[in-house]
Amino acid sequence: MSEVTQLRADIIIKGAGPVGLSFANLLGTYGIKTLVLEQNATTVEEPRAIGLDVESGRALQAMGLEKITAPDMIHGFELDYLNAKGDTILDLEINASPYGRAQMSSFIQPIFEQQLCDGTNRFDCVDVCFNHRVDQITQTNDEAIATGVTSDGTPFEARAKYLVGCGGGKSLVRKTIGIKMLGYSNPQPWLVIDTIDPGLDNGVGVRFFCDPARPAMTMKKAHKHRRWEWMLHPDEVHEDFLDQSRIDALLAPHTDPSQVTMLRKCIYSFNSIVAEHYRQGRLFLAGDAAHMMPPFAGQGMNSGIRDAVNLSWKLAAVIKGDADPALLDSYEKERRKHVVALTKIANRLGSIIMPTQKWRAALRDIVLKTMTRFAVTKELLRSSFLVAPKLAGGGFVTSGPGSSARSGEMIIQPNVTNAKGASGMLDDFLSPGFVVLGIGHDPSIELSPEALEICHTLNAQLVKVSTANEPTSATSDAVQLCDADGALEKWRGDSPAIILLRPDRFVGVTFAQENAVAALSNFTEHMKGRT
Ligand SMILES: Cc1cc2nc3c(=O)[nH]c(=O)nc-3n(C[C@H](O)[C@H](O)[C@H](O)COP(=O)(O)OP(=O)(O)OC[C@H]3O[C@@H](n4cnc5c(N)ncnc54)[C@H](O)[C@@H]3O)c2cc1C
């Protein structure tokens, strides 16, 4: 019998899907020794997810991969819903956002995953091990242990301080720790195809066909790629729809099927399920292992990337000894509620598309057409389809000193210039860790030594953002940025002008000079899970 290969890291990531690879890049950025164990020989060759949202776009920026991934995406869309007659019943713009990224971009999953995987090569501290199937997971007081076998039959044993299960819906970690999925599975099957279609390259971006006879959707991707999805009826023989002649008949009203190259065809049904808990001891769940939702809001993978953004900096802080391990409890508190809300939105969008009774479809058409006629109701409709980048609970100061409406919100990302005149987006000038950012105030000059000591303990970068380029004070230690349009000043509204940003770019606490110590101390107590 082969000798057992021993592997060791600070963090084990089980699964090299988009979520596991996002963890690997973020942990690499924080300098954490990370081991990714993936049973397959390569990243995926077939696309599943197609829409990347604004928060994932910002996460790619944090990973330093946005310039590499951007050319293979389409950034921003006009999205519409047509009724059976072809009339528009709802149209939404999902283009620019205040967060410095398109509201939604389409991407090609195999290219994207390969780029994420290549991105990990920049980090000596990250190892991605393909052909490593994990068969068993255990934990002790001090370690998480994954054992398994490589594709050539060599057994391995990997040990780390923590393990994140990113193994997809069938999650071995979830089963090992006996965490239940709550929710329901939707037996409604859909035919999903991915194509290359030069004839439709100038065609519609995202369109939902709300035809009760055959609900469907299409989305354009880069390099002439296109996704189509059609709902199948219970009385149909679903496998028949994988037949090329059936697919050509479905495509024919929209394009010339003879020009279309088929990349993938499959039949899916979707779940609306969320894990009861996201953690047990040293084991965590993330991505599809923790939640699955229908694709109508394009949020399954995006929610997983949010998990990676939320948990990776916390793991890094705990591993480096900069934070109390209690901080890790805030992961479930902050992420689970958000995913439940998104799952409801995905189902609400599905209920617009999916009615198959004519009367229900007619009622839907009247309601949506009426609502889109007036600016106020249209905006109401638009906002009910989007979840604002705002989190609650956990490590945000929402009561006591420093609480404000901005706590838990992702900061906007305007274009700024630095003292040398270089321009870029806000995050381009921020450190990957904590940032204390004064809007019109210089934290390095205005905060007391006691408050600065707390900033120092957090390794926080000090930044002053002004609306005009001002001469830098000789006594300032802050990075000076100019936000000429005053976007940050408008965004903060009535909230205090000094903001403690967490590494995930969410606002931890806001404060004025006079209550800085109380507010910063309150935040550090939240970080220890003591509030
Ligand atoms: C038709 C369809 C359309 C979708 N559209 C969108 C969309 O537009 N936007 C969006 O955000 N999401 C979308 N999704 C959802 C999205 O595809 C998933 O949420 C996402 O792929 C989950 O990523 P993951 O990394 O968590 O899991 P996965 O992608 O499933 O990756 C898990 C990895 O873990 C590995 N693994 C599993 N078990 C083991 C083991 N024992 N040992 C080692 N490795 C293991 C697997 O081989 C795999 O590589 C869609 C899904 C479908 C089906």
The ligand as a MOL file (V3000), in Angstrom:
LIG
                    3D

  0  0  0     0  0            999 V3000
M  V30 BEGIN CTAB
M  V30 COUNTS 53 58 0 0 0
M  V30 BEGIN ATOM
M  V30 1 C -28.2090 26.5950 -15.3140 0
M  V30 2 C -27.5480 27.3630 -14.2150 0
M  V30 3 C -27.3730 28.7430 -14.3580 0
M  V30 4 C -26.7610 29.4700 -13.3470 0
M  V30 5 N -26.5810 30.8200 -13.5160 0
M  V30 6 C -25.9770 31.5390 -12.5480 0
M  V30 7 C -25.6780 32.9230 -12.7390 0
M  V30 8 O -25.9620 33.5080 -13.7610 0
M  V30 9 N -25.0380 33.5960 -11.7400 0
M  V30 10 C -24.6820 32.9700 -10.5830 0
M  V30 11 O -24.1430 33.6450 -9.6930 0
M  V30 12 N -24.8920 31.6430 -10.3960 0
M  V30 13 C -25.5220 30.9130 -11.3410 0
M  V30 14 N -25.7040 29.5690 -11.1720 0
M  V30 15 C -25.2280 28.9200 -9.9520 0
M  V30 16 C -23.7270 28.6300 -10.0110 0
M  V30 17 O -23.3960 27.8510 -11.1270 0
M  V30 18 C -23.2850 27.9260 -8.7340 0
M  V30 19 O -23.8040 28.6400 -7.6300 0
M  V30 20 C -21.7590 27.8980 -8.6340 0
M  V30 21 O -21.1700 27.1600 -9.6800 0
M  V30 22 C -21.3490 27.2370 -7.3050 0
M  V30 23 O -19.9670 27.2990 -7.1750 0
M  V30 24 P -19.2140 26.4540 -6.0480 0
M  V30 25 O -17.7680 26.7660 -6.2300 0
M  V30 26 O -19.8600 26.6560 -4.7430 0
M  V30 27 O -19.5180 24.9300 -6.4120 0
M  V30 28 P -19.1580 24.1010 -7.7110 0
M  V30 29 O -19.0770 24.9710 -8.9120 0
M  V30 30 O -20.1440 22.9790 -7.7410 0
M  V30 31 O -17.6970 23.5420 -7.4350 0
M  V30 32 C -17.4690 22.5490 -6.4640 0
M  V30 33 C -16.1140 21.9050 -6.7230 0
M  V30 34 O -15.8200 21.0310 -5.6570 0
M  V30 35 C -15.2720 19.8250 -6.1690 0
M  V30 36 N -15.5170 18.7330 -5.2260 0
M  V30 37 C -16.7190 18.2360 -4.8390 0
M  V30 38 N -16.5460 17.2230 -3.9750 0
M  V30 39 C -15.2110 17.0510 -3.8130 0
M  V30 40 C -14.4160 16.1540 -3.0540 0
M  V30 41 N -14.9670 15.2030 -2.3010 0
M  V30 42 N -13.0710 16.2710 -3.0930 0
M  V30 43 C -12.4950 17.2410 -3.8510 0
M  V30 44 N -13.1980 18.1080 -4.6240 0
M  V30 45 C -14.5410 18.0260 -4.5950 0
M  V30 46 C -16.0310 19.6370 -7.4820 0
M  V30 47 O -15.3480 18.7840 -8.3640 0
M  V30 48 C -16.1030 21.0770 -7.9970 0
M  V30 49 O -14.9960 21.4240 -8.7770 0
M  V30 50 C -26.3300 28.8130 -12.1680 0
M  V30 51 C -26.4840 27.4210 -12.0340 0
M  V30 52 C -27.0810 26.7090 -13.0370 0
M  V30 53 C -27.2370 25.2310 -12.8740 0
M  V30 END ATOM
M  V30 BEGIN BOND
M  V30 1 1 1 2
M  V30 2 1 2 3
M  V30 3 2 2 52
M  V30 4 2 3 4
M  V30 5 1 4 5
M  V30 6 1 4 50
M  V30 7 2 5 6
M  V30 8 1 6 7
M  V30 9 1 6 13
M  V30 10 2 7 8
M  V30 11 1 7 9
M  V30 12 1 9 10
M  V30 13 2 10 11
M  V30 14 1 10 12
M  V30 15 2 12 13
M  V30 16 1 13 14
M  V30 17 1 14 15
M  V30 18 1 14 50
M  V30 19 1 15 16
M  V30 20 1 16 17
M  V30 21 1 16 18
M  V30 22 1 18 19
M  V30 23 1 18 20
M  V30 24 1 20 21
M  V30 25 1 20 22
M  V30 26 1 22 23
M  V30 27 1 23 24
M  V30 28 2 24 25
M  V30 29 1 24 26
M  V30 30 1 24 27
M  V30 31 1 27 28
M  V30 32 2 28 29
M  V30 33 1 28 30
M  V30 34 1 28 31
M  V30 35 1 31 32
M  V30 36 1 32 33
M  V30 37 1 33 34
M  V30 38 1 33 48
M  V30 39 1 34 35
M  V30 40 1 35 36
M  V30 41 1 35 46
M  V30 42 1 36 37
M  V30 43 1 36 45
M  V30 44 2 37 38
M  V30 45 1 38 39
M  V30 46 1 39 40
M  V30 47 2 39 45
M  V30 48 1 40 41
M  V30 49 2 40 42
M  V30 50 1 42 43
M  V30 51 2 43 44
M  V30 52 1 44 45
M  V30 53 1 46 47
M  V30 54 1 46 48
M  V30 55 1 48 49
M  V30 56 2 50 51
M  V30 57 1 51 52
M  V30 58 1 52 53
M  V30 END BOND
M  V30 END CTAB
M  END
